[in-house]
Amino acid sequence: MLLTGAAAAGVGFVLWKWGTAAPVIAARWVMNTFNRGNKLSDSTLVDGVVQEIPEVLADMAAGVLGFYPDRDTLALARMGRSEGVDGMEYRMHVLINDWRDLNGRYPSTYPTIESVLTHSKNSRADGHFSTQALGKRFSSSKDPFEGDYALAQKVMADNAAGIDPTNGATKFVDKSGPFYVDGEKTDYAGIVAAWGADGYQPVDNLPGATDNFVIFVKG
């Protein structure tokens, strides 16, 4: 495949940044760039908040997909696109696992996967997708693509069938950070120590992801 100048530059950056993991990541980057399909919505981001409500974004996606999307699947796809391509499938499983845990403890606050991404004590962001900094557990500020929705469908089906490559993980990070504990900035070692105190153990070197991506499994 002949790459454009921009694509070649992107692959070059991947090779420089990820070293020995670069071949896998470069292949994923090229596939994601050229095979992700059409964007499902064209939202307006103002100060980190997506202005369109989830229902409007679902209507936009329906016009691209040709059918009305499942709202939780669409939210899962949006989180995956927003959090990053590196380990995207794992990230989606983590969101489902986190929602299942939250729903068991706070069913009225987190009735759906979508609600995990839209609930916030910040009045500007509550009820909307947004950046993670606005009181959210995950970022959901970027519009997903057809390929993201297809992956989210697969993850939803796999997780429901008990197929979970994260083994029930409910947290993930990128080692490159940034990290905050109780409002104070820290490093990766600091977040490992803080979450370790709550019983979470890091798992890295996951197949298909770089060693920058880490999931955390309790126990």
C-alpha positions as CSV (number, residue, x, y, z in Angstrom):
1,M,0.0,0.0,0.0
2,L,1.3,3.4,-1.0
3,L,1.1,5.8,2.0
4,T,0.5,9.6,1.6
5,G,3.0,12.0,3.1
6,A,0.9,12.5,6.2
7,A,0.4,8.8,6.7
8,A,4.1,8.1,6.3
9,A,4.8,10.8,8.8
10,G,2.3,9.2,11.2
11,V,3.9,5.8,10.9
12,G,7.3,7.4,11.4
13,F,6.1,8.9,14.6
14,V,4.8,5.5,15.8
15,L,8.1,3.9,15.0
16,W,10.0,6.6,16.9
17,K,7.7,6.6,19.9
18,W,7.1,2.9,20.5
19,G,10.3,1.2,19.6
20,T,10.0,-2.6,19.7
21,A,6.2,-2.4,19.8
22,A,6.1,-0.2,16.7
23,P,5.4,-2.8,14.1
24,V,2.1,-3.8,15.7
25,I,1.1,-0.3,16.6
26,A,2.0,1.1,13.2
27,A,-0.1,-1.6,11.6
28,R,-3.0,-0.8,13.9
29,W,-2.6,3.0,13.2
30,V,-2.7,2.5,9.4
31,M,-5.7,0.2,9.7
32,N,-7.5,2.6,12.0
33,T,-6.8,5.6,9.8
34,F,-7.8,4.0,6.5
35,N,-10.4,1.4,7.5
36,R,-12.3,3.1,10.3
37,G,-15.2,4.2,8.0
38,N,-17.3,7.3,8.2
39,K,-17.6,9.5,11.3
40,L,-20.9,8.9,13.0
41,S,-21.5,12.4,14.2
42,D,-20.1,15.9,13.9
43,S,-20.4,17.3,17.4
44,T,-19.6,20.8,18.8
45,L,-17.0,20.8,21.6
46,V,-17.0,24.0,23.8
47,D,-14.7,24.1,26.7
48,G,-14.5,20.4,26.9
49,V,-18.2,19.7,26.7
50,V,-20.0,18.2,23.7
51,Q,-23.0,20.5,23.2
52,E,-25.3,18.1,21.5
53,I,-27.1,15.8,23.9
54,P,-26.7,12.0,23.4
55,E,-30.1,11.6,21.7
56,V,-29.1,14.1,19.0
57,L,-25.8,12.3,18.5
58,A,-27.6,9.0,18.2
59,D,-29.9,10.6,15.5
60,M,-26.8,11.7,13.6
61,A,-25.2,8.2,13.8
62,A,-28.4,6.7,12.5
63,G,-28.1,8.7,9.4
64,V,-24.7,7.2,8.8
65,L,-25.2,3.7,9.9
66,G,-28.6,3.3,8.2
67,F,-30.2,2.1,11.5
68,Y,-30.8,3.5,14.9
69,P,-27.8,2.6,17.1
70,D,-28.0,1.1,20.5
71,R,-27.2,4.0,22.8
72,D,-24.9,2.1,25.1
73,T,-22.9,0.7,22.2
74,L,-22.6,4.1,20.7
75,A,-21.4,5.5,24.0
76,L,-18.9,2.7,24.2
77,A,-17.6,3.5,20.7
78,R,-17.3,7.2,21.7
79,M,-15.3,6.4,24.8
80,G,-13.0,4.1,22.8
81,R,-12.3,6.8,20.2
82,S,-11.8,9.5,22.9
83,E,-9.5,7.5,25.2
84,G,-7.3,6.2,22.4
85,V,-6.6,3.6,19.7
86,D,-3.8,1.9,21.8
87,G,-5.7,-0.9,23.5
88,M,-9.1,0.3,22.5
89,E,-10.8,-3.1,22.8
90,Y,-9.4,-3.5,26.3
91,R,-10.6,0.0,27.2
92,M,-14.1,-0.8,26.1
93,H,-14.2,-3.9,28.3
94,V,-13.0,-1.9,31.2
95,L,-15.8,0.6,30.8
96,I,-18.4,-2.2,30.7
97,N,-16.9,-3.8,33.8
98,D,-16.8,-0.4,35.6
99,W,-20.4,0.2,34.7
100,R,-21.5,-3.2,36.0
101,D,-19.8,-2.5,39.3
102,L,-21.3,1.0,39.6
103,N,-24.7,-0.2,38.5
104,G,-24.7,-2.8,41.3
105,R,-23.8,-0.1,43.9
106,Y,-25.6,2.9,42.5
107,P,-28.3,1.7,40.1
108,S,-30.3,4.9,40.0
109,T,-27.2,7.0,39.2
110,Y,-25.6,4.6,36.6
111,P,-28.5,2.7,35.0
112,T,-26.7,2.5,31.6
113,I,-23.2,2.6,30.1
114,E,-24.1,5.9,28.6
115,S,-24.8,7.3,32.1
116,V,-21.3,6.5,33.2
117,L,-20.0,8.9,30.5
118,T,-22.5,11.6,31.0
119,H,-23.0,11.8,34.8
120,S,-21.0,14.6,36.5
121,K,-21.3,16.9,39.5
122,N,-20.1,19.6,37.1
123,S,-23.4,21.2,36.0
124,R,-21.9,22.1,32.6
125,A,-21.0,18.5,31.8
126,D,-23.8,16.6,33.5
127,G,-26.0,15.0,30.9
128,H,-23.4,15.6,28.1
129,F,-20.3,13.8,26.8
130,S,-17.1,15.6,27.7
131,T,-13.4,15.5,28.5
132,Q,-12.5,13.4,31.6
133,A,-11.4,16.5,33.5
134,L,-15.0,17.7,33.9
135,G,-15.8,15.2,36.6
136,K,-16.0,12.1,34.4
137,R,-14.6,8.6,34.8
138,F,-13.6,8.4,31.2
139,S,-13.2,10.9,28.3
140,S,-16.0,10.9,25.7
141,S,-15.3,14.1,23.8
142,K,-14.5,12.7,20.3
143,D,-16.9,11.5,17.7
144,P,-16.7,7.8,16.9
145,F,-16.4,6.1,13.5
146,E,-18.2,3.2,11.9
147,G,-15.3,0.9,12.8
148,D,-15.5,2.0,16.4
149,Y,-19.2,1.1,16.6
150,A,-18.5,-2.3,15.0
151,L,-15.8,-3.0,17.6
152,A,-18.1,-1.8,20.4
153,Q,-20.7,-4.3,19.1
154,K,-18.2,-7.1,19.3
155,V,-17.0,-6.1,22.8
156,M,-20.6,-5.9,24.1
157,A,-21.3,-9.4,22.7
158,D,-18.1,-10.9,24.0
159,N,-18.4,-9.4,27.5
160,A,-22.0,-10.6,27.8
161,A,-20.8,-14.1,26.8
162,G,-18.1,-14.0,29.5
163,I,-15.2,-13.3,27.1
164,D,-13.2,-10.5,28.7
165,P,-9.5,-10.2,27.9
166,T,-9.1,-7.8,30.9
167,N,-10.2,-10.4,33.4
168,G,-12.7,-8.0,35.0
169,A,-10.4,-4.9,35.1
170,T,-12.2,-1.7,36.0
171,K,-9.4,0.8,35.5
172,F,-6.8,1.6,32.9
173,V,-4.1,4.2,32.4
174,D,-1.5,5.3,29.9
175,K,1.9,5.4,31.7
176,S,2.6,8.7,30.0
177,G,0.0,10.2,32.2
178,P,-0.9,12.7,33.6
179,F,-2.0,11.4,36.9
180,Y,-3.8,12.9,39.9
181,V,-4.5,11.5,43.4
182,D,-6.8,13.5,45.6
183,G,-6.3,16.5,43.3
184,E,-2.5,16.3,43.5
185,K,-0.4,15.6,40.5
186,T,1.7,12.4,40.7
187,D,3.5,10.0,38.4
188,Y,2.8,6.4,37.3
189,A,4.4,4.9,40.4
190,G,2.2,7.2,42.5
191,I,-1.0,6.0,40.8
192,V,0.1,2.3,41.2
193,A,0.7,2.9,44.9
194,A,-2.6,4.7,45.4
195,W,-4.7,2.1,43.6
196,G,-2.6,-0.7,45.1
197,A,-3.8,0.4,48.5
198,D,-7.3,-0.3,47.3
199,G,-6.4,-3.8,46.1
200,Y,-5.7,-3.0,42.4
201,Q,-2.8,-4.7,40.6
202,P,-1.4,-3.4,37.2
203,V,-1.3,-5.7,34.2
204,D,0.7,-4.5,31.2
205,N,2.3,-6.0,28.0
206,L,-1.2,-6.9,26.7
207,P,-1.3,-8.4,23.2
208,G,-1.9,-5.8,20.5
209,A,-1.2,-2.8,22.8
210,T,2.0,-1.0,23.7
211,D,3.6,-1.3,27.1
212,N,2.4,2.3,27.7
213,F,-1.1,1.0,28.2
214,V,-1.9,-0.7,31.5
215,I,-5.1,-2.2,33.0
216,F,-5.8,-2.6,36.7
217,V,-7.5,-5.7,38.1
218,K,-8.7,-5.9,41.7
219,G,-7.3,-8.8,43.7
